[in-house]
Amino acid sequence: MNDTTPKPILILGGTGKTGRRLAERLTAHGLPVRIGSRSGTPCFDWDSPATWGAAMQGVSAVYISYYPDIAVPGAAEAVDAFARLAVQNGITRLVLLSGRGETEAQRAEEMLKASGADWTILRCAWFSQNFSEGFLIDPLLAGEVALPVGTVGEPFVDADDIADAAFAVLTDPGHIGQLYELTGPRLLSFADAVAEIGKAAGRDIRFVRISHDEFTAAVAAHELPLELVWLLNELFTQVLDGRNETLTDGVQRVLGRPPRDFSAYATETAATGVWSN
């Protein structure tokens, strides 16, 4: 390897919704990537700090996506420890995937800023892809989505926009020290979103508002990991209370174009057949 060979960019959560898309973009532009995951080489595991050092050796920058979500207890401390270790190893270019309206996420942001890194933060709204690459696929296929949320509007953001933004900030030094809040172009309630998906898929899919107790019981019945159960309850009892019911210009600021609308996501995703039963 000679000195002109670019060092890889480490993508933590490299098999997740945004990490996978970011890896595709970097690779398409001839930039080397290292996937940070339990199945990666070398292995990276958030729960095993002993794996962090090997994963970051010889990389030029890191995209930090915390699993299962930066909102969970302990995430901020883990991000803090990772960022400080990276800086100690001479890796200062760190980009953090953060979440809107999440206390733990904002703590992680402040810790990243204090680490000495050349940081950029992408603070994101609820992903559109949670309807097609997450826990909502099964209820959509069953024809009924039951959630403990009312008419509160959410500016669903497309994971492709997040990946485009991550690619831009990792490859252009002009974004160091910037926090970009990424949202879609309009507010939709969950009932609105489900209706748009039903229309795009050509199916009758109902949205039903249930109580928090009913939701908790339904989640428990699926035998999900405890941290995921905690996360879902946190999102639907705390975060979706209207605190995020605003639009931002983050996508426009990073990419120079408007964010992708939810209807475009629904139409394109429906064409893949993922919501067809």
NORMOQUI-V586220 format. One record per residue. PSI is psi in degrees with one decimal (NA if undefined). Layout:
[[PSI] [PSI]]
//
This chain:
[[127.0] [175.7] [-16.1] [-7.4] [122.6] [144.8] [150.5] [156.2] [125.3] [125.9] [103.1] [132.6] [34.9] [-9.6] [2.5] [-173.0] [-48.7] [-37.5] [-41.6] [-42.3] [-38.8] [-43.5] [-41.5] [-41.5] [-44.2] [-44.7] [-40.0] [-25.9] [13.8] [18.4] [130.8] [143.2] [155.5] [123.0] [119.2] [101.9] [169.6] [-27.0] [3.1] [171.1] [111.7] [162.1] [142.3] [129.3] [118.8] [-32.5] [-2.8] [84.4] [-21.5] [-19.4] [-12.7] [-44.4] [-47.1] [-38.6] [-30.6] [-5.8] [128.6] [13.3] [159.6] [-25.2] [164.3] [132.9] [117.4] [110.1] [117.2] [135.3] [136.5] [-17.8] [147.1] [-4.9] [-16.3] [149.7] [135.9] [-13.0] [-43.4] [-43.1] [-37.6] [-43.7] [-41.0] [-48.9] [-40.8] [-45.7] [-42.0] [-38.8] [-40.6] [-46.9] [-39.9] [-30.9] [10.0] [10.5] [102.0] [-15.7] [103.5] [131.3] [123.7] [128.5] [114.7] [175.5] [145.6] [138.1] [17.8] [118.1] [-45.9] [-36.0] [-43.9] [-31.6] [-42.8] [-39.2] [-47.1] [-37.2] [-39.4] [-43.7] [-33.4] [-2.1] [-14.9] [4.2] [159.2] [89.9] [154.4] [139.4] [129.6] [101.5] [113.9] [148.4] [-178.7] [131.7] [135.0] [-38.0] [-7.7] [-20.5] [-17.3] [-14.7] [25.6] [-157.6] [-10.2] [-4.6] [-48.7] [-49.2] [-34.4] [-41.6] [-34.2] [-13.9] [4.7] [125.0] [116.9] [114.3] [152.7] [56.1] [140.7] [-129.5] [8.2] [137.1] [139.7] [130.7] [67.5] [130.5] [140.5] [133.6] [-25.7] [-35.8] [-39.8] [-44.4] [-39.6] [-42.3] [-42.8] [-42.1] [-45.1] [-46.0] [-24.2] [-22.3] [-4.1] [116.6] [-9.8] [-3.3] [4.0] [135.6] [16.7] [143.9] [120.3] [123.4] [117.1] [122.5] [167.9] [-176.8] [-7.2] [162.5] [134.7] [143.0] [166.6] [-33.2] [-41.1] [-45.4] [-44.5] [-39.2] [-41.3] [-38.4] [-43.3] [-43.0] [-45.3] [-34.6] [-7.6] [34.1] [156.7] [102.7] [123.5] [147.9] [131.1] [128.3] [126.9] [170.2] [162.8] [-36.2] [-41.6] [-39.7] [-44.9] [-41.8] [-40.6] [-41.4] [-43.6] [-34.2] [-18.1] [-0.9] [46.5] [160.6] [144.6] [-39.5] [-30.5] [-37.5] [-45.9] [-44.7] [-46.9] [-41.8] [-40.3] [-45.7] [-43.9] [-13.8] [-24.0] [-57.5] [-38.0] [56.8] [11.4] [-7.9] [-23.5] [18.9] [50.8] [154.0] [152.2] [169.5] [21.3] [-45.9] [-43.7] [-41.5] [-40.7] [-45.2] [-10.8] [20.6] [159.1] [157.0] [158.2] [136.2] [150.9] [-34.7] [-35.2] [-42.4] [-48.4] [-43.5] [-48.0] [-41.2] [-37.8] [-34.9] [-19.7] [-15.4] [5.8] [-25.9] [9.7] [133.8] [NA]]
//
